[in-house]
Amino acid sequence: MHLHQALLAVVVYFVACANDNALSAATGNAKATTWALPADPLPIYSNIAGRDGVRSLRVENENSEQRNSLWSKISNSVKVRWWLERKKSDSYVVEALKLKNLKGDDLLKAPNYKYLKFFREKSEEYLLNKWLKKEFTTYQVWMEKGLKDITDPKDLAKIKKTDNFRVYKRYVNDFDTYVLRTMKAGYIPPRMMVSFGTSNAEMVARTEIMAESGRSAAYAKLALGMSPPGKPATVLYGNALETNPAFPYFQFFLRVKEPALRRELTRLDEKLKRLKKLSRSDDKARTKTMEELELFEKYVQGKNIGV
């Protein structure tokens, strides 16, 4: 790319942006946009031989220096967008932002840290979206995040505060939201909702996250694969439910969710007592809460759960 081309690319970009605000002004649909910026300013050397060889090398070096100068004038917020588009590694961005040797408070207080933070957040978002588009099961993401050696639920406490588990938990919630929106739009859920026989720890973690997020008992059945063969949008009841291999996880779901259900019922009962009548949505929520508590009392209370 010659100097005038690089200049034109930069001018086009800044005209499109109008001005360079803080990172918050750069939070549009980055993935869908291709920024008109030059490639990273690496030196280019001519291999042309002959009487003009020396001159060609000098011209290329001059152009490289000019590109470097142009790149240095581009704001970090724009560079971060460009690095995201080019799928640059975290280590590359750390070095480019001159943060390589900083740690702890020194890193957090560095002026360029906000750009690194933004890059990491957007990179994670892109990765999660890629997994969702491929409809990865939660176990596949468990494996992607290097948690395959965690198979015993007793070991979950060791990883719950790790960054890998944080990303896994975020994917579980994103996946559940994606499935619910898909069904609301009239489509069937993904063909593979759960991976059995792989990791008891992952199943327990997945179920616990689902319960803590307030997902319904009906959705829990769906997410745990408790559906008749060939009917992924239908859930099991009665004996078919109780004899399903995932039933212990459904029991665990109800046990984890039970305290929140009781708090919600108390809140709605107090509201009913105060107002004498509930709104339609509150009345529906109260009925649903009571139904799930009945499931807890039927399937969990006073029983041992095999997970």
N, C-alpha and C positions, 0 to 999 in steps of 0.2 A: 504494500500500500504506500503510494507516494505521499509527500507532505500535503499537497492540496486535497487529496482524498481523505486523509486523516482529519484535516481541518474541517472539511465539508461534513464528515460524519459527526464530529463533535458539535458543530454549529446546528446541524439538524436536530441532534438530541436536545440541546439546550433550548432551542426554539420550541420544541415539543413540550418540554418540562416547564417553560416559562421562568421558573426560578428554582433554586435549590433550597428547599425547606429542610426541616429536621426529618429524621427517618420516618416519623409518623405520617409525613406527607408523601412518602414513597411506598405506602402499603396498599397499592392497588393489586390488580391481577398480574403479578410479576411473571407467573408461569406462562401466561398466554401472550406475553409481549416479547418481542425480540428487539433488544436495544441496539441502535445504530452506532456502535462504538468500535474503535479499532481493536485488534487483538492485543494481548499483553505485549508491552514494548520490549521484545527481545531483539538483540542486535542481529542484523542481517549482513552477511558478507558475500561479495560477488566472487564467483569462480571464473569469471570471464578472463580469458588469456588474450595476449596481443598487446599492441601499442597503447590501447586505452585501458588496459587492465588496472593499472595503478589509479587512474582517474576514476574508474568504476568503483573500486574499493573505497576510495575517498568519498565519493558521492553516497554510496550505501551507508558508510559510517556517519556521514553528516545527516542523512535521512533518519538513521537510527537515533541519533542524538536529539533530533527534532521531535521524533515520536515520543522519546522518553520525556522530553520537556512538556509536550502536550499532555501526556498521561499524568504527569505530576501535577498539572493544573486542574485535573478533573477531581471533583469532590469525592470523598470516601463513600458517601451514600450512593453515588452513581456507580462507583467501582464495585460495591457490594452487589448491586443488581446484576452487574456484568459477570461477576464471579459466580453468582447463582445460575445464570444462564449457561455459563461455560462448565458448570458442575465441578468447580474447583474444590480441592480437599480442604478440610479444616486446618491442617498444618500449613498449607499454602497461604491461606488467608491470615492465619496468625502471624506468619513471617512477613507477609505483604503489609500488614498493619503495624509492623514493628513491635509486636507484643510477645515475641518468641521467648524471651528470657524473664518474663514477668509472671509472678505467681501471687496467690492470695490477695490481700488488700491492694498490693501494688498493681496487680492486673485490673482489679475492679475499679480502681481510681484513675486508671489511664484514660486519657481523652478519647482514644480510639476503641476502647472496650465496648462502647455502645454499638459500634458497627459490627464487631465480632459477635456480640449477643444477637443482633438482628439477623446476621448471616446464619447463625446456628439455629435460631428459631424457625426461619424460613426453610432451611435445609431439612429440618425435621418434619415440617409441614409437608414439603414436597414428597418426602419418603413415605409418610403415612398415607398420603393420597395415592401414591403409586401402589402401595399394598392394597388399599381399598378397591382400586380399579381392577386389580387382579383377584379380588375377593379372597385374600389370604385368610385362613382360619387363625384364631388367636394362638393356636399351638405353633403354626408356621412362624408367626412373629416371635413367639417365645424362643424358638430355635434361632431365628435371625439375630436376636439380641444376646445370644450366647448363654442361654439359661438351660440348655439341654441336660446338664448334669444335676440340676435340681429336680429330683423326682419324689422326694418325701415331703409332705406338707409341713412337717416339723422344721424343715430348713427354710421355709418362706420368710421367717423373721430375719434371717441373715441377709436377704436381698431386697427387702421392701424399701429400703432407703437408698438403693443404688439407682444410678441414672438409667441403666438398662431396664430395670423393673418399672421405672416411671414411664418410659416410652411404651413399654408393653401395656401398662395400665391405661395409658392414653389411647392406645389402639383399641383395646377392649371397648372403651366407652364410645369411640368414634365408629367402630364396627357396629355396635348395637344401635346407635343412632341412624347409621346408614341403612341397616336392615329395616328398621321401623319406618323410615321415610320411603324406602322402596315399596314396602307393603301398602303404605298409605296411598301411594301413587297407583296402586292396582297391580303391582308386579309380585311375582313369587320371590321368597327369600333365596339366598344363595344355595346351591346344591349341597355344598359342604358347610354345615354350620358348626361342627365340632369334630375333633379328632380323638377317638377313643383308644384306649390301650397303649397310650404313649407316655403320659406323665400325670400321675395322680396329683402332684403338686400344682401343675398347670391348671388342671380342672378345678381344684379347690380355689386357687387364686382367681381364676376367671369367674367362678360362681360368686365368690365373696365381693369382687368388684361390682358385679351386676346387682347384687343385693344392696350394697352400700350406695349405689347410684339410684336406687328407688325404682328399678325396673319391675314391671308387673309379674305376677306368678305365671300368667299366660305366656308372656314373652320368655320367661325363664325356661319353661318347657320347650319352647321353640328353639331357643339358643342351645339347649342341652341335647337337642336332637330327639326329643320325645314326641315324635310324629309318626303316624302310620306310614308304611312303605309307599312311596310314590305320591304322598300328600304332604309336602314340606310346610304348607301353610296351615295345617290342621294339627291340633294337639291332642294328647291322650288323656283319658279319664279312667277312673275306677281300677279294675284289675289290670288292665293294659298299662296303666300308669305305674302301679305299684310293682309290677314285675319287669319293668323296663330297666336295663343296666344303669341308666343315669339317675334312677330314683333316689339313691343316697345323696347325690348332689342337689337334687331338688329339695330334699329334706334339709340339707345344709343351708340352701338359699333361704328357706322359710325361717330357719333358726336365726340366721344373721339379720334378717329383715324385721323380725318380730318386735324388738324394742322400738323401732321407728314407727311401726304400725300402731302400737299402743299409744305412742305420743300423738300421732295424728288423730286417732279416734278420740282421745281426751280433748284435743283442741277443738275438734268439730262438735263434740258433745257440749262443751262449754259455750261454744258459739250458738248452738241450738237453744240452750237454756237461756241465753241472754237475749236472743232475737226472736225466740219462739218459732221461727221458721228459717230453714236454710235455703239458699239459692239453689237453682237446679244443679249447677256444677258441684257445689258443696255436698248436696244430697247424694249425688252420684258418687262422689269421692268417698263419702261415709259408707255407702253400701259396699263399694269395692274394698275398702279397708276391712270391714267386718267379714267379708267373704274370705279374704286372705288370712285373717286371724283364725277363722274356722278351719282353714286348711292346716294352719300351724297346730291347732289343738287336735286335729284328726291324725296328722301324719308325724308330728314331731314331739309334742308334749309328753313327757314320761317315757320316751323311747330312745334307744341307742341308735346313733347314726354311724354308719360304716364308712366314714371318710376321715 
